[in-house]
Amino acid sequence: MSPTLGGVTGPAQRATLPTIPHQRDRAGAPAPAAPPSRRVRLATAGAVVAGVAVLLLGYLRMARATPTNSDAAANALQAWDLLHGDVLLRGWTLSDVSFFPTELVQYALIEVFFGLDRSVVHVASATTYLLLIVFASVVAKGDATGRAAWARVAVVVATLLVPQPHGGWAVVLYSPDHTGTAVPLLLAWLIADRRTATPLRRWWPVGVLLVLAIAQMADPLAMFVGAVPLLLVSAARLVKARTWRGTDAHLLLAAAGSTALAHAGLALIWSAGGFSVHSPVARFSPVEELGDHVVTAVTATAHNYGAYLPTLQGPVALAAGIINLALLLLAAAAVVVTVARFFRTAGAGDRVAEVLTAAILVNLAAFIASTQAGDLGSARQIVPVLPFGAALAGRLWGDRLLAAGPAARRVLAAAAAVLVVAFGAQAVSARPQPPEADAVARYLVAHDLRYGLGSYWGANVITLASGGRVRVAPVIGPDVRSFRWESDADWYDAAVHDARFLVVDLKHPRYGTVEGAVTQFGPPVERHDFDRWALLVYDHNLLVGLPAQCGGLAAATHTHCPPLAPKIPGAGLLE
């Protein structure tokens, strides 16, 4: 007997099977989609890991295209001392940004595998930028899942994928200089956003406080783009809600307490004989300069976004720059919308979006109002605007990508393809550059000249480029003086070290000149020139009687420099 289906005899064919409608729950809503299979999850994880690896290799090539200088080399030397037990960096005087609990720890971890090597700086730069993309993506994702989560992440990746060639690499893929500061701040916003879902559970405010304090110990800018925005947003939300309890009260206390804890941490390290750090040199700018500073802020922001079109060359780079400009405008629109929503809506809004918006506005306002706004070289002072803006745009506009029509989707796909091609072109075209003064370092190693002095930009970098086989202590001019900036006081001790050469930077006479050296130390027994560097070799110890420059003060020797007590982060703006 033939099988029967629905009263129809004959073989059951696939085409005759009835269509089963999409199941709905009792409320009439579509039933939730089945979770992805294990194979799909593994494939997705594999694709993400492969993408991260490609990004890391690409950014590493871009980082290597910028020569390492003495600022980055100093961080590598400090991390080397950390790795070898000097956890407080005794005797070191750092710059106005310590990077102590953040990038210096990162450098030390990298040096476990690479040793004291010039590649450490580039590996750290590439991994820092990659961490920035990851944390900004997670913050943008928020509590979204599925396609909405991927859409938010896509906005962040697109925004950060293609940095400005060369000049932009020198900001986001160079030595630690505010770029990495956004990583712990994004972590703080993530903890606040996922409060009960974090391992900290009810202790999450302590986590926010500690992360913010660590960020401020490492970089005073974190107070302006981290603690202050969080404090302002929390206070405004409490006033709006007419209560002084709850999540925003905890965040307000965490923001205020983090600055006090950061200062206490630096003071404790200093009182225990650890490193000293200079106060930031920023000051309030004259009112008549504010207009120029606004122009600089706009230009520098476009530069950080990879959207500064005048320096882009070639159709691919220019097309990517136009897309980056559109993404910058998308972030600007997100700022405007977030501010409008806060004042227009009666209830509580997206806390993280409000904090990101406040951080962007405070960073730009502080930049415009201070003397830090110079030229494109000061773009690093507002580089947190880039990851914060990307996370904000992803959080606000990512979901709307899912509602795009067919034509809009084709445009988005084309834009994504352009960015991918531009990223590949930058990675392939990037050419590794040797560290500054590399030729001098190779000569010193080859001729067994192991200890000497050098103009600042040719000092620590030679030590790093030689793998520590040569030590060059930094000096400043016009007459040759020891320099209490990114240096260790022990380096200038004539009873311990015998300095027999001086490296003079012919490009920057403020760090000393050949004429001044001859007047001070006498004629050298040898002189060798390497483009912008002059190597003067002597037959006596140059450390004997070497005067010192202690910040704005001069001293007879380095040991006569007065103590450099820590100040509250940002106190320089109030002096």
N, C-alpha and C positions, 0 to 999 in steps of 0.2 A: 504494500500500500504506500502510495506516495505521501510524503510528509505534508502536513497541512499548516498553514500560517494565516490566521485571520479568516478562516473559511475558504481560502484559495488553495487548491491542490497543486502539487508540483514541487519541484525542488526549490528550496529556499535560496533565492539569489540576493546578493548584497544590495542590489538596486531596489528590491521590494521591501527591505526592512523599513519600518516606520521611523521617522525622525523624532528623536526624543528631545523635547524642549529643555532649555537650560533650567536646572533645578533652582528653586527659590526656597528661602526659609519661610517660616510661618508669617513673618511680617511682610512678605512680598519682596524683600530685597534679595539680590543675587547671592547665592551661597559663596563663601570665600573660596578663592582658588586653592587648589591643592598645592602644598609646599613643593618646591623643586626637588627632583630626585637627587640621590647621592652623586650620580654621574654628572648632572648639571652643576651641582655645587662644586665638584672637583674641577670641572672645566672652567667655571667662572673664576675660582681661586687661581688656577693655573694661568688664565689670561691676565689677571690682575698682577700676579708676580712677574710674568713676562713683561708687562707694560712698565712696572716699576723698575725692572732691570734695564730696559731700554732707556728710560728717562735718566737713570743714574749714569749710565755710560755716556749718554749725550751731554748731560750737564758737566760731567767730568772732563770731557774734551773741551767744552767751552771754558771751563775754569782754568784749564791749563794754557789757554790762549792769552791769559793775562799774567804778566811776570810777577812773581812773588816779591814783595818788598819787605822792609824792616819791621813794619807794623805787624804783619802776619807772622814773620819770623820770630818776633818777640813772644807772641802767643805760643808758638811751638816750643820755644825755649822754656817758657814758664811751665807749660804742660810737662815737659821733660823733667823739670825739677819736681813737680808734683808726683810724677810717676816713680821718682827715685826717693821718695820719702819726705820731701820738704813740703808738707801739705799746707803750711801757712805762708809759703814763699817768703821766708825771712830774708830781709835785706833788699827785697825788690821794691822799687817804686814803679807803679804801673802808670798808664795814661789816665785820662779822666773817665774811662770805662774799664772796669776790671775784668769782665767776662769770667769772673772767678768760679761761680758755681755752675756755669752753663757751658760755654764753648771751650773753656780750658779743660774741663772734664772730658768733653767730647774729643779734643785733641789728644789728651792722655790715652784714651781708649784706642784711638787710631794708632798712636805710637807704639802700643803693645804689639801691633802686627807689622808696622812699617819701620819702627825705629825712628831716630832723629833724621828725617829725610825730607827733601824739598817737596815730595809728593803729598806729605801730610796736609799741607794747607789746601791743596786742590781737592783732595778726598773729603776733607771737612766741609769745604764750601759746597760741593755737590750734594753731600748728604744733608746738610742744613737746608738747602733749597728744596730737596725732595721731602724732608720732614715738614716743611712749610706747606707744600702742596697737600700732603696727607692730612695734617691737622686742620687746615682750612677746609678740606673736603668733608671731614667728619663733623666739624662745626656747622657747615652749610647743610649737611644731611639732616641734622636734628633728629626728630622722631619719625621722619619719613621712612617708608619701606618700599620695596619693589621698584617699579619704573620711576616713581616720583623721587626716590632716593638717588637713583642713577642720574636722573636729569639734573638734580642739584649739584651732584659731584661733577657732572660734565661742564657746568658753568665755571666752576672753580678751576678745573684742569685747563679748560680753554683759555681762561684769563691769565694763568701763570705759565702756560706751556712755552711760549716763545718770548724770551726776554729781548730787550734792545741789544743788538749786536755791539760788541766791544765796550761802548760806554755803559750800557746796561749790565753787561757781564761784570764790569768793575764795581757795580753796586751790589747785585744779588748773588754773584758767584766769585767773590773775592775774599779778602780777609774779614774776620768778624767785625762788623761795623753797623750794628742796629738791625740788620736783616734777621739774624737768628733770634733776636729778642722777641719777635712775634710768636715763636714756637711755644714758650712757656705761657704766654698770655692766652693764646688759643686754647692751651690745655686748661687754664683756669676757667675760661668761658665754657668749655666742655664739661668740666666738673659741675659748674653751676647749672648747666642745662640738663644734665643727667643725674641730678642729685641722688635720688634714692637707688638708682640703678648702678652706681659706682660701688666698688668694694668698700669705700669709706662709709657708706650708708649715712647714719645720723651725724657722723663726724665730717661730712662734706665741707662745712664752712672752714674747718681747720685746713683741709686740703687746699681750698682757694687761697686762704691767708698765706700758707707756706709757699705755694707756687708763685704768688705775686711777690712775696718777700725775696725769694731767690732771684726772680727776674730783676728786681730793683737793685739787689746787691751787685748783680752783673752789669747792669746798665741803668743809669739814672733816667734815661728816656722812658723806661717802663713805668715810672711814676706818672708821667704825663699821658701815656697811651694805655695805661693799665689801671692803676689805683684810682687816679682822679676820675676817669670816665665812669668806672664802676661806682664810685662814691656818689657822683652826681646823679646817675640814673637811679640808683637805689633810693637816694633821698627824694628825688622827684616822684618816684612811684609811691613811696610812703606818704608823701603829702597828698598825692592824688587819691590814694585809698583811704586817707584819714585814719591811719593806724601806724603804730611804731612797733609792730610785731610781724613775725612771719619771715619768709625767705629774704625779702629785701632788707629787713633789719639785720639779718645775719650777714648778708653781703656787704652792707654798709660798714659793719664792724670789721669784717675781714679786710675791706679796702683800707680803712683807716689804720688798723693794726698792722697791716703788711708794711707800710712805710716806716713805722716805728721799729718793727722787727728787723727790717733791712738795715736801718741805720745802726741799731744795736749790734747786729751781726758784724758789720764792718768795724765798728768801734772795738768790739771784743777781739777780733783778729788783730787789729793794730796794737791794742794794749798787751796782747800776748806775744808781741814781737814779730807779728806777721807783716804782710805787705802794706804799703801806703798807696793811696790813690789820690790823684789830683781832683780838685773841684772843677766841674764843667766851666768852660770859658764863656758860655752864652750870657748875653746881657740884653736888656730891652732895647729895641731899636728906636731911633728918632722917628717921630710921627711922619716927617716928610719923606721917609724912605719906605713907608708901608705900601704905597702903590707899586713900587718896583718889586717889593717882596711878594705881592700877590701874583704878579706876572711870573716871577721865579717859581712860586709854588705850583702854578698851573703847568708851567713848562717841565718842572722836575717830576711832577706826578705823571704827566704823559710819558716822560722818559722812563720812569719806573715801570709803567704799564707796557712798555714796548711800542708805544704809539707816538713817539716823537718823529714825525715824518721827514723833517729836513735832513736827517742823517741816514735815512734808509736808502739803500741802493739796490736796484734790480727789481723786476716786476713781482717776484715772489715775496721778497722782504717788504715791499711797499704794500702789497695786498694784505699780508699778515698784519702790518702796522695799521691799516685801515680797520681791519677786524678788531684789533686790540683797542683802537680808539672807540669803536662801537661798544666794546665791553666796558671800557672806562665810563662812557656815558650811561651805560646800564647800571653801573655801580653808583654813579652820581644820582641817577633817578631813584635808586633804592634808598639812598640817604634822604632825599626829599620826601619820599613816600613814608618812610619810617617816622620822620619828624612830624609830618602832617597827621599820621595816625595817632601818635602819642597825644597830640593836643585836641584831636577831633573826637576820639572815642572815649567813652566814659569808663569802660572796663580796663582790665590789665591787658597790655599788648605783649608782643614777643620780646621778652627780656633780653635775650642774646642779641637780637637785631638792634635793639636800642643801645646796648653797650657798644657794639661794633660801630654804630653810627656816631655815638659820643666820642669814641676813641679816634675816629677819623677826623671829626671836627676839631677836637682838642689838639691833635697832632698838627693839623694845618694851621690852626690859630696860633699855637705856640711858635711854630716855624716862622710865620709871617711877622709876629710881634718881636722876635728876637734878632740878634745880629748873626744868627747862623745862616740866614737866607742869603747866600752869595750868588753862585752860578750853578751850573749843572753838577759841579763837584759836590754840592751840598744836598744832592738828591737823596743821599743815604739817610739824612735826618728825618725824612718823611716816608721812608720805604715801608713802614708798617701799614700805610694806607693801601698798599697793593694787596697783601693777603687778607686784610680786614674787609676791603671792598669786594674782593672775590667771594669771600665767605658770605657777606651780606647779600650780594647779588644772587648767589646760588640759593640762599635761604628764601629770598622773596620771589625770584622769577623762575626758579627751576621747575616748579610744578606747572607753570603756564606753558612750558615747552611741550608738554604732553597734549595740550589742546590746540597745538598749531595745525593748520590745514596742510594739505598736500604741497601747495606751492611754498609755504613757509618752511616746511620740512626739507624740501629740496635746497632752499637757500642755506639752511642750517647745515645740511650735509656738505654742501660745497664749501662753506666757511670752515668746517672742521677739517676737510681735506686740505685746504690751503694752509691751515695752521700745522697740520702734520707734516706737510711737505717743507714748510719753512723751518720747523724744528729739525728735520733731517738735514736740510741744506746747511743750517748753522752748525750742526754737529759735525758734518763731513768737512766743511770748509775751515773749521777752527784748526789752527796750527799751534802746537805747543811752543811756548816761549820760555827761555831760560830765566832764572831769577835775576834780578838786578845785581850788577857787579859779579856775575858768575865767572867772567874771565879772570877777574882779580882773585876770586876764591881758588880757581884751578891753579893759578900761578903760585899763590901762597903755599898750597899743599905740595906742589911739585918742588918748591925750593925750600921746604921745611921751615917756613916762617909761621910760627904757631901762635904768637900772641902779639896784639897790637891795638892801636886806636883807629877809629874811622868816623868820618862824617856820618850823621845819624842814618841816612838812607843807604849807606854802604857798610853798616856795622853788623847788626843782628842777622841780616840776610846773608852775609858772607859766612857767618858762623853756621847757619842752617844749611847753606848750599854746600859747605864742606863736610857736612855730617858731624859737626862738632870737632873736627880735627884741627880747626883754626878757631881761635876766639878773638873777636874784634869788639872792643868796648866802645859804645857810641860817645861822640863828643859834639860840641856845638861851638860856634865862633862868636864874634870875629876872631879873637884870639882863641886858641884851642883850650877848651874847658871840658871837664867831665860833665855829663848830661844826666840829670836826675829825671829821666823819662824813659820808661820801658827798659830799665837797667837795674843791675844788682850792685849794691855798694861794694861788695867784695871784689868786683872786677877792677876797681881803681886802687887797690891796696898794693903799694910798691914793695912791701915786705913779702908779699906772696907771689906777685906776678912780675914778669919782666917784659914790658912792651917795647918791641924793637922796630915797629913800622907804624906808619900813619897813612890811611887811605883818605884822600881829599876828593870831595865831590865838586868838580869844576862847574857844575850846573847850578848849585845852590851855595853861594859864598857865605850865607848866614851860618852855615855849619863849619866854617873855617876855610882858609885859603892857603895856597902854597906859600905865598909871601909871608903871611902871618906865622906859618909853621917854621919857616926858615928864621924869622926874627926871634921866635920863641925857643926853638930847639937847636938852631944852628943848621948849617948845610947838611943835607943827607949824604950818606956814602953812596947811595944808589937812588935813581929815579926811573920809574917805568910808567908809561902812559897807556891807558886802556879806554879810549873814547872819552867819556865824561869823567873818568876816574884817573887820579894820579897817585901812584904808590911811592911813598918816600920811606927808604930804609935807613935806619940809624944804628950806631954802634954803642948806644947807651939807653938806659931805661927811661922811657918817656913819661912814666907815671910819677917819677920823683919830682915833687914840687908842683904837680899838675893842679891848677886852680879848678874850681867847680862852679857850675851854674845850677842853682837850686830853685828851679821855677823862675820867678821874677827876681830872685836874690843871687848875688855873687858871694862866694866864700873862698877862703884860702885853699882848702882842700875839700874833698868829698865828705870827709868825716866831720867837717864843720857845718854841714848843711843842717838847718834847724829841723826839728820834727815836723812831719806833715800829717797833722791830725785829721781824721775824716770829718766831713761835713754832711749835713742832711742832704740827701739827693735833691738837686734842683735849687739849693740855696744860693748858687751863683747868680740866678736871675733876680734875687732880692737884694743883692749888694749894691 
